[in-house]
Amino acid sequence: MSLTTTPGYVRCAMPFGANDHCDFAAMHATIHHLIYLLS
């Protein structure tokens, strides 16, 4: 979880800069990364 949370949180903080959107963006980014790796 740490590996996926760290990049997602950092990426979210830079483009969005909002705490509310950060959680959603982080989860969305994490899911996309997992799907990309699995594909």
Beta strands, then each sheet from edge to edge (+ up, - down):
end
